Amino acid sequence: MECLLALPWYGCSICVEYAPARAARLASLIPNYPATAYLTYFQIKPRLFTGAGHANLDAPDAPVRSFLQRYDGQAIADRLRNDYLRVLGARHVSNELKLIRTCTKVGAFSVR
């Protein structure tokens, strides 16, 4: 039997953790579900990370910002905010590394 709840407190969040299409399909099976924020969360989160759990530097920003605005003040919004901050942090590190590589190539500073 397929897990329909996909809620962390039931211990089955792994069912849809990295499968946004599956999460969307399951959500369509229970349209009047009282905790739709969780169903939406499990459609957005997989786009933020790779299957290996690393931040996806090309993750879309618009769905996250829309979700955070819509569910502001709810625990699930805090959870997505934390996930998104990991992505933003990884983007910052990636951009810094690109800058360092560029600077070393043009001789802006010496590397020892």
Secondary structure as UniProt FT lines:
FT   HELIX           8..10
FT   HELIX           13..15
FT   TURN            16..18
FT   HELIX           20..29
FT   TURN            31..32
FT   TURN            34..35
FT   HELIX           36..48
FT   TURN            51..52
FT   TURN            57..58
FT   HELIX           62..70
FT   TURN            71..73
FT   HELIX           75..106
//
